[in-house]
Amino acid sequence: MDDDEIFTTSFQAGRKQIFVDLKENNIGKYLKIKERGDSQTQSILIPGSSIVQLRDALDKAVQALGLDTKGGGGAATRVAGNQCSCHVSNLSWDTTGETLRELFNGYGEVVKAEVQMSREGRSQGWGIVEFASAAEVKYAIEQCDGLNFDGREIRVRADKGRATKSAAARPQRNDADKVVDPTKVFVMNLSFDATADALRAHCSSVGEVASVDLLTRGKNQKPSGSAVVEFRYPEAAAAAIQALEGTELDGRDVRVRAYFSN
């Protein structure tokens, strides 16, 4: 059986296409970076325990270039980090701002603790903790980097800020251009063994399901772990986004969001 795919993206680098896949098998999570150009394909595998170090190395490279990305062509502005804050990564999806505050309260006076969330309201696996003084930050980093918290070995470093591009250099899609299909929802993080019948039964708890389309990828039509579910009525689709987000199906916490028809 193929390894489970957690996240995938790709981008063009000159004449080559770069594919970045985060996967998981019985050993653990790993990152697969594949370069495809002309008739040659090369891949490297990076264990999950080293992904944070890769990110830090890429951050330094971006800073050295003075750019956010090559694709946009615009110069980046680095927002300076707060000397009284630390960056905490490799967090469990179950970690919240409250539990993060509880942990770091033992190492100084915590002013604020936040877990970064996606637009869908899901943890992105990292957060920022702000202390009353820079000395407390230094102590927290020394004591907590590599600590096991909520079943994960967290990484704690100084807050270096973030690189952002000006609005003119990074075109944004106008929300008015997005057309939501009122009767459909997009379902993600499905098990690759999930069936249309099982998903239909799961979604039927909020309303009558008209159709289920399990999405595939590649020439071999392998399951992508996502699907489009169409309900008979718009009210059921709206209810699904609220009621089914984070519910368990085949051992996976499914994610549900609005489906855009363009």
KEKOLBA-614300 format. One record per residue: z negated, x negated, y negated of N, C-alpha, C, O, CB in turn. Coordinates in steps of 0.2 Angstrom, whole numbers, padded with zeros to 4 digits, always signed. Glycine has a CB too. Example, Ala and Ser with C-alpha at 12.3 -4.5 7.8 and 13.67 -1.06 7.14 Angstrom:
BEGIN
-0039-0066+0028-0039-0062+0022-0039-0066+0016-0042-0071+0017-0045-0057+0022;-0035-0064+0011-0036-0068+0005-0039-0064+0000-0040-0067-0006-0029-0070+0003;
This chain:
BEGIN
+0000-0004+0006+0000+0000+0000+0000-0004-0006-0003-0010-0006-0006+0005+0000;+0004-0002-0011+0004-0006-0017-0003-0006-0021-0006-0001-0020+0010-0004-0022;-0004-0011-0025-0010-0011-0029-0010-0006-0034-0004-0004-0037-0011-0018-0033;-0015-0003-0036-0016+0002-0041-0014-0001-0048-0016-0006-0050-0023+0005-0042;-0010+0003-0052-0008+0001-0059-0012+0004-0064-0012+0010-0064+0000+0002-0060;-0016+0000-0068-0021+0003-0073-0017+0004-0080-0018+0009-0083-0027-0001-0074;-0013-0001-0081-0010-0001-0088-0003-0005-0087-0003-0010-0084-0015-0004-0094;+0002-0003-0091+0008-0007-0091+0011-0006-0098+0011-0001-0101+0013-0005-0085;+0014-0012-0100+0018-0012-0106+0024-0017-0106+0023-0021-0101+0014-0013-0112;+0028-0017-0110+0034-0022-0110+0036-0023-0117+0035-0019-0122+0039-0021-0105;+0039-0029-0118+0042-0031-0125+0048-0036-0124+0048-0039-0119+0037-0033-0130;+0053-0036-0129+0058-0040-0129+0057-0047-0132+0054-0047-0137+0064-0037-0132;+0058-0052-0129+0057-0059-0131+0064-0063-0131+0065-0066-0126+0051-0063-0128;+0068-0062-0136+0074-0065-0136+0079-0062-0131+0080-0056-0132+0074-0073-0134;+0081-0065-0126+0086-0062-0121+0082-0060-0115+0085-0058-0110+0091-0067-0119;+0075-0061-0115+0071-0059-0110+0067-0054-0111+0065-0052-0117+0067-0066-0107;+0065-0050-0105+0060-0044-0106+0054-0047-0103+0054-0049-0097+0063-0038-0102;+0048-0046-0106+0042-0047-0104+0038-0041-0102+0037-0036-0106+0038-0051-0109;+0036-0041-0095+0032-0035-0093+0025-0037-0092+0023-0043-0089+0035-0033-0086;+0020-0033-0094+0013-0035-0094+0010-0029-0090+0010-0023-0092+0009-0036-0101;+0007-0030-0084+0004-0025-0080-0003-0027-0078-0005-0032-0076+0008-0024-0073;-0008-0022-0079-0015-0023-0077-0016-0019-0071-0014-0013-0071-0020-0021-0083;-0017-0022-0065-0018-0019-0059-0024-0020-0056-0029-0024-0058-0012-0022-0054;-0026-0017-0050-0032-0018-0046-0030-0017-0039-0027-0013-0037-0037-0012-0049;-0034-0021-0035-0033-0021-0028-0040-0022-0025-0045-0021-0029-0029-0026-0025;-0041-0023-0018-0048-0023-0015-0052-0029-0017-0058-0029-0016-0047-0023-0008;-0048-0034-0020-0052-0040-0023-0055-0039-0030-0060-0041-0032-0047-0046-0023;-0051-0035-0034-0053-0034-0041-0047-0033-0045-0041-0032-0043-0057-0039-0043;-0048-0033-0052-0043-0032-0057-0039-0038-0058-0042-0044-0058-0046-0029-0063;-0033-0038-0060-0029-0044-0062-0023-0042-0067-0021-0036-0067-0027-0048-0056;-0021-0047-0070-0016-0046-0075-0009-0049-0072-0010-0055-0071-0017-0048-0082;-0004-0046-0072+0002-0049-0070+0007-0049-0076+0009-0044-0079+0005-0045-0064;+0009-0055-0078+0014-0056-0083+0021-0058-0080+0021-0063-0077+0012-0061-0089;+0026-0054-0081+0032-0055-0078+0038-0056-0083+0038-0052-0088+0034-0050-0073;+0042-0062-0082+0047-0063-0087+0054-0062-0083+0055-0065-0078+0047-0071-0090;+0058-0058-0086+0064-0056-0083+0070-0058-0088+0070-0055-0093+0065-0049-0080;+0074-0062-0086+0080-0064-0090+0086-0066-0086+0085-0070-0081+0078-0069-0095;+0092-0063-0087+0098-0065-0083+0097-0063-0076+0095-0057-0074+0100-0072-0084;+0097-0068-0072+0096-0067-0064+0090-0069-0062+0088-0069-0056+0102-0070-0060;+0085-0072-0066+0079-0075-0064+0073-0071-0066+0073-0068-0072+0078-0082-0067;+0068-0071-0062+0062-0067-0063+0056-0072-0062+0056-0074-0056+0061-0061-0060;+0051-0073-0066+0045-0077-0065+0039-0073-0067+0039-0069-0071+0046-0083-0069;+0034-0074-0063+0028-0070-0064+0022-0075-0063+0022-0080-0060+0027-0065-0059;+0017-0073-0067+0010-0077-0067+0005-0071-0066+0005-0066-0069+0009-0082-0073;+0000-0073-0062-0006-0068-0061-0012-0071-0064-0014-0077-0063-0007-0067-0053;-0016-0067-0068-0022-0070-0071-0028-0065-0069-0028-0059-0070-0021-0069-0079;-0033-0068-0065-0038-0064-0063-0042-0060-0069-0042-0063-0074-0043-0068-0059;-0045-0054-0067-0048-0051-0072-0054-0054-0076-0055-0053-0082-0051-0044-0069;-0057-0059-0073-0062-0063-0076-0060-0068-0081-0064-0070-0085-0066-0067-0071;-0053-0069-0081-0050-0073-0086-0046-0070-0092-0044-0073-0096-0046-0079-0083;-0046-0063-0091-0042-0060-0096-0045-0061-0103-0041-0061-0108-0041-0052-0095;-0051-0061-0104-0054-0061-0111-0053-0068-0114-0051-0069-0119-0062-0060-0110;-0053-0073-0109-0051-0080-0112-0044-0080-0114-0042-0084-0119-0052-0085-0106;-0039-0077-0110-0032-0077-0112-0032-0073-0119-0028-0076-0123-0028-0073-0107;-0035-0068-0120-0035-0064-0126-0037-0069-0132-0034-0069-0137-0039-0058-0126;-0043-0072-0131-0046-0077-0136-0040-0082-0138-0040-0084-0144-0052-0080-0134;-0037-0085-0133-0032-0090-0134-0026-0087-0138-0024-0091-0142-0029-0093-0127;-0024-0081-0136-0019-0078-0140-0021-0077-0147-0017-0077-0152-0016-0072-0137;-0027-0075-0148-0030-0073-0155-0029-0080-0159-0027-0080-0165-0037-0071-0155;-0031-0085-0156-0030-0092-0160-0023-0094-0161-0022-0096-0167-0034-0097-0156;-0019-0092-0157-0012-0093-0158-0009-0089-0163-0005-0092-0168-0007-0092-0151;-0011-0083-0164-0009-0078-0169-0011-0081-0176-0008-0081-0181-0011-0071-0168;-0018-0083-0176-0020-0086-0182-0017-0092-0184-0015-0093-0190-0028-0087-0181;-0015-0096-0180-0011-0102-0181-0004-0101-0184-0002-0104-0189-0011-0107-0175;-0001-0096-0182+0005-0094-0184+0005-0090-0191+0010-0090-0195+0009-0089-0179;-0001-0087-0192-0001-0083-0198+0003-0076-0198+0004-0074-0203+0001-0087-0204;+0004-0074-0192+0008-0068-0191+0004-0063-0186+0000-0066-0182+0015-0070-0188;+0005-0057-0187+0003-0052-0182+0007-0052-0176+0005-0053-0170+0002-0045-0185;+0014-0050-0177+0018-0050-0171+0025-0053-0174+0026-0052-0180+0019-0043-0168;+0029-0055-0170+0036-0057-0172+0041-0052-0173+0045-0052-0177+0039-0062-0166;+0040-0046-0169+0044-0040-0169+0045-0037-0176+0050-0035-0178+0042-0035-0164;+0039-0036-0180+0039-0033-0186+0041-0037-0192+0044-0034-0196+0032-0030-0187;+0041-0044-0191+0043-0048-0196+0039-0049-0202+0041-0052-0207+0050-0046-0198;+0033-0045-0202+0029-0045-0208+0023-0050-0208+0021-0051-0202+0027-0038-0210;+0021-0052-0213+0015-0057-0213+0009-0053-0212+0008-0047-0213+0014-0061-0220;+0004-0056-0208-0002-0053-0207-0008-0055-0211-0008-0060-0214-0004-0054-0199;-0012-0050-0213-0018-0051-0217-0024-0051-0212-0025-0046-0209-0019-0046-0223;-0028-0056-0212-0034-0056-0207-0040-0054-0211-0042-0056-0216-0035-0063-0204;-0043-0048-0208-0049-0045-0211-0055-0049-0208-0056-0050-0202-0050-0038-0209;-0058-0053-0213-0064-0057-0211-0069-0054-0207-0071-0048-0208-0067-0060-0217;-0072-0057-0202-0077-0054-0198-0084-0054-0202-0084-0058-0207-0078-0058-0192;-0088-0050-0200-0095-0050-0203-0099-0055-0199-0100-0055-0193-0098-0042-0202;-0102-0059-0203-0107-0064-0200-0113-0062-0197-0116-0065-0193-0109-0069-0206;-0114-0055-0199-0120-0052-0195-0118-0048-0189-0122-0044-0187-0124-0048-0201;-0112-0048-0187-0109-0044-0182-0107-0049-0176-0105-0054-0177-0104-0040-0184;-0107-0046-0170-0104-0049-0164-0100-0044-0161-0100-0038-0161-0110-0052-0159;-0095-0047-0157-0090-0043-0154-0091-0043-0146-0092-0049-0143-0082-0046-0155;-0092-0038-0143-0094-0037-0136-0088-0034-0132-0086-0029-0134-0100-0033-0135;-0086-0038-0127-0080-0035-0123-0082-0035-0116-0087-0037-0114-0074-0040-0124;-0077-0033-0112-0078-0031-0105-0083-0026-0103-0087-0027-0098-0079-0038-0101;-0084-0021-0108-0089-0016-0107-0086-0011-0101-0080-0010-0100-0090-0012-0113;-0091-0008-0098-0090-0003-0093-0087+0003-0097-0089+0004-0103-0096-0001-0089;-0083+0007-0094-0080+0013-0097-0086+0018-0099-0086+0023-0103-0075+0017-0093;-0092+0017-0095-0098+0022-0096-0102+0020-0102-0107+0024-0104-0102+0022-0090;-0101+0014-0104-0106+0011-0110-0104+0015-0116-0098+0016-0118-0105+0004-0111;-0109+0017-0120-0109+0021-0126-0112+0017-0132-0115+0012-0130-0112+0028-0126;-0111+0019-0138-0114+0016-0144-0122+0016-0143-0125+0011-0145-0112+0019-0150;-0125+0021-0140-0132+0022-0139-0134+0017-0134-0139+0013-0136-0134+0029-0137;-0131+0016-0129-0134+0011-0123-0132+0004-0126-0136+0000-0124-0130+0013-0117;-0127+0003-0130-0126-0004-0132-0131-0006-0137-0134-0011-0137-0119-0004-0136;-0133-0001-0141-0139-0002-0146-0145-0004-0142-0149-0008-0144-0140+0004-0151;-0147+0000-0137-0153-0001-0133-0153-0008-0130-0158-0011-0130-0153+0004-0128;-0147-0010-0128-0147-0017-0125-0149-0022-0130-0153-0027-0129-0140-0018-0122;-0145-0022-0136-0146-0027-0141-0152-0027-0145-0154-0031-0149-0140-0027-0145;-0156-0021-0145-0162-0020-0149-0167-0025-0147-0172-0027-0150-0165-0013-0148;-0166-0028-0140-0171-0033-0138-0170-0040-0141-0174-0044-0139-0170-0033-0130;-0165-0041-0145-0163-0047-0147-0163-0048-0155-0161-0053-0158-0156-0050-0144;-0165-0042-0158-0165-0042-0165-0164-0035-0168-0164-0030-0164-0159-0046-0168;-0164-0035-0175-0164-0028-0178-0157-0026-0178-0153-0028-0182-0167-0028-0185;-0155-0021-0174-0148-0018-0174-0147-0013-0180-0150-0008-0180-0146-0015-0167;-0142-0015-0184-0140-0010-0189-0135-0005-0187-0136+0001-0189-0137-0014-0195;-0131-0007-0183-0126-0002-0180-0123-0005-0174-0122-0011-0173-0120-0002-0186;-0121-0001-0169-0118-0002-0163-0113+0003-0161-0114+0009-0161-0123-0003-0157;-0106+0001-0161-0101+0005-0160-0096+0003-0154-0095-0003-0154-0097+0006-0166;-0094+0008-0150-0089+0006-0145-0083+0009-0147-0082+0014-0149-0091+0009-0138;-0078+0004-0147-0071+0006-0150-0068+0012-0145-0068+0011-0139-0066+0000-0150;-0066+0017-0148-0063+0023-0144-0055+0023-0146-0053+0022-0151-0067+0029-0145;-0052+0026-0141-0045+0027-0142-0044+0034-0145-0049+0038-0146-0041+0027-0135;-0038+0036-0147-0037+0042-0150-0038+0048-0145-0040+0054-0148-0029+0043-0152;-0038+0047-0139-0040+0052-0134-0047+0052-0133-0049+0056-0129-0036+0051-0127;-0051+0048-0136-0058+0048-0135-0061+0044-0129-0066+0046-0127-0060+0055-0134;-0057+0040-0127-0059+0035-0121-0061+0028-0124-0058+0026-0128-0053+0035-0116;-0066+0026-0120-0068+0019-0122-0062+0014-0121-0059+0014-0116-0074+0017-0118;-0061+0009-0126-0057+0004-0125-0060-0003-0122-0056-0008-0122-0053+0002-0132;-0066-0002-0120-0069-0008-0117-0072-0013-0121-0074-0019-0119-0064-0011-0112;-0073-0012-0128-0076-0017-0132-0079-0013-0138-0078-0007-0139-0070-0022-0135;-0084-0017-0141-0087-0014-0147-0090-0019-0151-0089-0025-0150-0093-0010-0144;-0093-0017-0157-0096-0021-0162-0103-0020-0163-0105-0014-0164-0092-0021-0169;-0107-0025-0163-0114-0024-0164-0116-0028-0171-0115-0034-0171-0119-0026-0158;-0119-0024-0176-0121-0027-0182-0128-0028-0182-0132-0023-0181-0118-0023-0188;-0131-0034-0184-0138-0036-0184-0140-0036-0192-0136-0036-0196-0140-0042-0181;-0146-0037-0193-0149-0037-0200-0148-0044-0202-0148-0045-0209-0156-0036-0200;-0147-0049-0198-0146-0056-0200-0141-0060-0196-0140-0058-0190-0153-0060-0201;-0138-0065-0198-0134-0070-0195-0137-0073-0189-0135-0075-0184-0130-0075-0199;-0144-0075-0190-0148-0079-0185-0149-0074-0179-0149-0077-0173-0155-0081-0188;-0150-0068-0180-0150-0063-0174-0144-0063-0170-0144-0062-0164-0152-0056-0177;-0138-0063-0174-0132-0063-0170-0131-0069-0166-0129-0069-0160-0126-0063-0175;-0133-0075-0168-0132-0081-0165-0137-0081-0158-0135-0083-0153-0135-0087-0169;-0143-0078-0159-0147-0078-0154-0145-0073-0148-0145-0074-0142-0154-0075-0156;-0142-0067-0151-0139-0062-0146-0133-0065-0142-0133-0063-0136-0137-0056-0150;-0129-0069-0145-0123-0072-0142-0126-0076-0136-0123-0076-0131-0119-0075-0147;-0131-0081-0138-0133-0086-0133-0137-0082-0127-0136-0085-0122-0139-0090-0137;-0140-0076-0128-0144-0073-0123-0140-0068-0119-0141-0067-0113-0150-0070-0126;-0134-0065-0122-0131-0060-0119-0124-0061-0116-0121-0057-0112-0131-0054-0124;-0121-0067-0118-0114-0068-0116-0115-0070-0108-0118-0074-0106-0111-0074-0120;-0111-0066-0105-0111-0066-0097-0116-0062-0094-0117-0062-0088-0112-0074-0095;-0120-0058-0098-0125-0054-0095-0122-0048-0091-0117-0045-0093-0130-0051-0101;-0125-0046-0086-0123-0040-0082-0125-0034-0085-0132-0033-0085-0125-0041-0074;-0121-0030-0087-0123-0023-0091-0119-0018-0089-0113-0018-0089-0123-0024-0099;-0122-0012-0086-0118-0007-0083-0113-0009-0078-0108-0006-0077-0114-0003-0089;-0115-0014-0074-0111-0016-0069-0105-0021-0071-0101-0022-0066-0108-0010-0065;-0105-0023-0077-0099-0027-0079-0103-0034-0082-0108-0033-0085-0095-0024-0084;-0099-0039-0082-0101-0046-0085-0099-0046-0092-0093-0048-0093-0099-0052-0081;-0103-0044-0097-0100-0043-0104-0099-0050-0107-0102-0055-0105-0105-0039-0108;-0094-0050-0112-0093-0056-0116-0095-0055-0123-0093-0050-0126-0085-0058-0115;-0099-0059-0126-0101-0058-0132-0100-0064-0137-0101-0070-0135-0109-0057-0132;-0096-0063-0142-0094-0069-0147-0095-0066-0154-0096-0061-0155-0087-0071-0145;-0094-0071-0158-0095-0070-0166-0089-0065-0167-0084-0066-0165-0095-0076-0170;-0090-0061-0172-0085-0056-0175-0080-0060-0179-0082-0062-0184-0088-0050-0179;-0074-0061-0177-0069-0065-0180-0065-0060-0185-0060-0063-0188-0065-0069-0175;-0066-0054-0185-0062-0050-0189-0055-0048-0185-0055-0049-0179-0060-0053-0195;-0051-0045-0188-0044-0043-0185-0038-0045-0189-0039-0045-0195-0045-0036-0183;-0033-0046-0186-0026-0047-0190-0023-0040-0191-0022-0036-0186-0022-0052-0187;-0021-0038-0197-0017-0032-0198-0011-0034-0202-0011-0039-0206-0022-0027-0202;-0006-0029-0202+0000-0030-0206+0000-0025-0211-0003-0020-0211+0006-0029-0201;+0003-0026-0217+0004-0022-0222+0008-0015-0220+0012-0016-0215+0007-0025-0228;+0006-0010-0223+0010-0004-0221+0017-0004-0222+0021-0001-0218+0007+0002-0225;+0020-0008-0226+0027-0009-0227+0030-0013-0222+0036-0011-0220+0028-0012-0234;+0026-0017-0219+0029-0021-0213+0029-0018-0207+0032-0020-0202+0025-0028-0213;+0025-0013-0206+0024-0010-0199+0025-0002-0200+0021+0002-0202+0017-0011-0197;+0031+0000-0199+0033+0007-0200+0029+0011-0195+0028+0009-0189+0041+0008-0199;+0027+0017-0197+0023+0022-0193+0027+0028-0192+0031+0030-0196+0016+0023-0197;+0026+0031-0186+0030+0037-0185+0026+0043-0188+0020+0043-0188+0030+0038-0177;+0030+0047-0192+0027+0052-0196+0025+0058-0191+0029+0059-0186+0032+0055-0201;+0019+0060-0192+0016+0065-0187+0021+0071-0187+0021+0075-0182+0009+0067-0189;+0024+0072-0193+0028+0078-0193+0034+0078-0188+0037+0083-0187+0031+0079-0200;+0036+0072-0186+0041+0071-0182+0039+0072-0174+0044+0073-0170+0044+0063-0182;+0033+0073-0173+0030+0074-0166+0030+0081-0165+0028+0085-0169+0023+0071-0165;+0034+0083-0160+0034+0090-0158+0030+0091-0151+0032+0089-0146+0041+0093-0157;+0024+0095-0152+0020+0096-0146+0023+0102-0142+0024+0108-0145+0013+0097-0148;+0024+0101-0136+0026+0107-0131+0019+0111-0130+0015+0108-0127+0029+0105-0125;+0019+0117-0132+0012+0121-0132+0010+0123-0125+0005+0124-0124+0013+0127-0136;+0015+0122-0120+0013+0125-0113+0012+0119-0108+0011+0120-0103+0019+0129-0111;+0013+0113-0111+0013+0107-0106+0008+0102-0108+0006+0102-0114+0020+0103-0106;+0005+0098-0103+0000+0093-0105+0003+0087-0101+0006+0087-0096-0007+0095-0103;+0001+0081-0103+0002+0074-0100-0004+0072-0097-0009+0071-0100+0005+0069-0105;-0004+0071-0090-0010+0069-0086-0009+0062-0084-0003+0060-0081-0011+0074-0080;-0014+0058-0085-0013+0050-0083-0019+0048-0079-0024+0052-0077-0014+0046-0090;-0019+0042-0076-0024+0039-0072-0025+0043-0065-0030+0043-0063-0031+0039-0075;-0019+0045-0063-0019+0049-0056-0019+0044-0051-0016+0038-0051-0013+0053-0056;-0022+0045-0045-0021+0041-0039-0014+0041-0037-0010+0046-0038-0026+0044-0033;-0011+0036-0034-0005+0035-0032-0004+0040-0026+0002+0041-0024-0003+0028-0030;-0009+0042-0023-0009+0046-0017-0009+0054-0019-0009+0058-0015-0014+0045-0012;-0010+0055-0025-0010+0062-0028-0004+0066-0026+0001+0063-0027-0012+0062-0035;-0005+0072-0024+0001+0076-0023+0001+0082-0028-0003+0083-0032+0000+0080-0016;+0007+0085-0029+0009+0090-0034+0004+0096-0032+0002+0099-0037+0016+0092-0034;+0003+0097-0026-0001+0103-0024-0008+0102-0026-0012+0107-0028-0001+0104-0016;-0011+0096-0025-0018+0094-0027-0019+0095-0034-0024+0097-0037-0020+0088-0024;-0014+0092-0038-0014+0092-0045-0014+0100-0048-0017+0102-0053-0009+0088-0048;-0009+0104-0045-0009+0111-0047-0015+0114-0046-0017+0118-0050-0003+0114-0042;-0018+0113-0040-0025+0116-0038-0030+0114-0043-0034+0118-0046-0027+0115-0031;-0030+0108-0045-0035+0105-0050-0034+0109-0057-0039+0110-0060-0035+0098-0051;-0028+0109-0059-0027+0112-0066-0027+0120-0066-0028+0122-0071-0020+0110-0068;-0027+0123-0060-0027+0130-0060-0034+0133-0062-0034+0139-0063-0025+0133-0053;-0039+0128-0062-0045+0131-0064-0045+0133-0072-0050+0137-0074-0050+0125-0064;-0040+0131-0076-0040+0133-0083-0035+0138-0084-0035+0141-0090-0040+0127-0087;-0030+0140-0080-0025+0145-0081-0019+0144-0076-0019+0139-0072-0022+0144-0088;-0015+0148-0076-0009+0148-0071-0004+0143-0073-0002+0142-0078-0005+0155-0072;-0003+0139-0067+0001+0133-0068+0009+0135-0066+0010+0138-0061-0001+0127-0063;+0013+0133-0070+0020+0135-0069+0024+0130-0065+0028+0131-0061+0024+0136-0076;+0023+0123-0067+0026+0118-0063+0022+0111-0064+0018+0111-0068+0033+0117-0066;+0023+0107-0059+0020+0100-0059+0025+0095-0058+0029+0096-0053+0014+0100-0054;+0026+0090-0062+0031+0085-0061+0027+0078-0061+0025+0076-0066+0036+0085-0067;+0027+0076-0055+0024+0069-0054+0029+0064-0056+0034+0064-0053+0021+0068-0046;+0027+0060-0061+0032+0055-0063+0032+0048-0059+0027+0046-0056+0030+0053-0070;+0038+0045-0059+0039+0039-0055+0042+0034-0059+0044+0035-0065+0044+0040-0049;+0042+0028-0056+0045+0022-0060+0049+0017-0056+0048+0017-0050+0039+0018-0064;+0054+0014-0059+0057+0009-0055+0063+0012-0050+0063+0018-0049+0053+0005-0051;+0067+0007-0048+0072+0010-0043+0070+0013-0037+0073+0017-0034+0077+0004-0041;+0064+0011-0035+0061+0013-0028+0057+0020-0029+0054+0023-0025+0056+0008-0025;+0057+0022-0036+0053+0029-0037+0046+0029-0035+0044+0033-0032+0057+0034-0034;+0043+0023-0037+0036+0023-0035+0031+0027-0040+0033+0028-0045+0033+0016-0035;+0026+0030-0037+0022+0034-0042+0019+0030-0048+0017+0024-0047+0016+0037-0038;+0019+0033-0053+0017+0030-0060+0010+0031-0061+0007+0028-0066+0022+0032-0065;+0007+0036-0058+0000+0038-0059-0001+0043-0065-0006+0044-0068-0004+0032-0061;+0005+0046-0067+0005+0051-0072+0009+0057-0070+0013+0057-0065+0007+0048-0079;+0008+0062-0074+0012+0068-0072+0013+0073-0078+0009+0072-0083+0009+0072-0066;+0017+0077-0078+0018+0083-0083+0016+0089-0080+0020+0091-0075+0025+0083-0087;+0011+0093-0083+0010+0099-0080+0011+0105-0085+0009+0104-0091+0002+0100-0078;+0015+0110-0083+0017+0115-0087+0013+0121-0085+0013+0123-0079+0025+0117-0087;+0010+0125-0090+0006+0131-0089+0010+0137-0091+0015+0136-0094-0001+0131-0093;+0008+0143-0088+0012+0149-0090+0011+0151-0097+0015+0154-0100+0009+0154-0085;+0005+0149-0100+0003+0151-0107+0000+0145-0111-0003+0141-0108-0002+0157-0106;+0002+0145-0117-0001+0140-0121-0009+0139-0121-0011+0134-0122+0002+0141-0129;-0012+0145-0121-0019+0145-0121-0022+0140-0115-0027+0137-0116-0022+0152-0121;-0019+0141-0110-0021+0137-0104-0020+0129-0105-0024+0125-0103-0017+0139-0097;-0014+0128-0108-0013+0121-0109-0018+0118-0114-0021+0112-0113-0006+0120-0112;-0020+0122-0119-0025+0119-0124-0032+0119-0121-0036+0114-0122-0025+0124-0130;-0033+0123-0116-0040+0123-0113-0040+0117-0108-0045+0114-0107-0041+0129-0109;-0034+0115-0105-0034+0109-0100-0036+0103-0104-0039+0099-0101-0027+0109-0097;-0033+0102-0110-0035+0096-0113-0042+0095-0114-0045+0089-0114-0031+0096-0120;-0046+0100-0116-0053+0100-0117-0057+0100-0111-0062+0096-0110-0055+0106-0121;-0055+0104-0106-0059+0105-0100-0058+0100-0094-0062+0098-0090-0058+0112-0097;-0052+0097-0094-0050+0093-0088-0050+0086-0090-0050+0082-0085-0043+0095-0086;-0051+0084-0096-0051+0077-0098-0057+0074-0095-0063+0076-0096-0051+0076-0106;-0056+0068-0091-0062+0065-0088-0064+0068-0081-0069+0065-0078-0068+0065-0092;-0061+0073-0079-0063+0076-0073-0061+0072-0067-0056+0068-0068-0061+0084-0072;-0064+0073-0061-0062+0068-0055-0057+0072-0051-0058+0078-0049-0068+0066-0051;-0052+0068-0049-0047+0070-0044-0045+0064-0039-0043+0059-0042-0040+0073-0047;-0046+0065-0033-0044+0060-0028-0048+0053-0030-0045+0048-0029-0037+0058-0028;-0054+0054-0033-0058+0048-0034-0056+0044-0041-0059+0039-0042-0057+0043-0029;-0052+0048-0045-0050+0045-0051-0052+0050-0057-0051+0056-0056-0043+0043-0052;-0054+0047-0063-0056+0051-0068-0049+0052-0072-0047+0047-0075-0061+0048-0073;-0046+0058-0072-0040+0059-0075-0041+0060-0082-0046+0062-0085-0037+0066-0072;-0035+0058-0086-0035+0059-0093-0029+0064-0095-0024+0064-0092-0033+0052-0096;-0031+0068-0100-0026+0074-0101-0025+0074-0109-0030+0074-0113-0029+0080-0099;-0019+0074-0111-0018+0074-0118-0012+0079-0119-0008+0081-0114-0016+0067-0121;-0010+0081-0126-0005+0085-0127+0002+0081-0125+0002+0075-0125-0005+0086-0135;+0007+0085-0124+0013+0083-0122+0018+0084-0127+0019+0089-0130+0016+0086-0115;+0021+0078-0129+0026+0078-0135+0033+0078-0132+0035+0075-0128+0026+0072-0139;+0037+0083-0134+0044+0084-0132+0049+0080-0135+0055+0080-0133+0046+0091-0133;+0047+0075-0140+0052+0070-0143+0048+0064-0144+0051+0059-0147+0055+0073-0149;
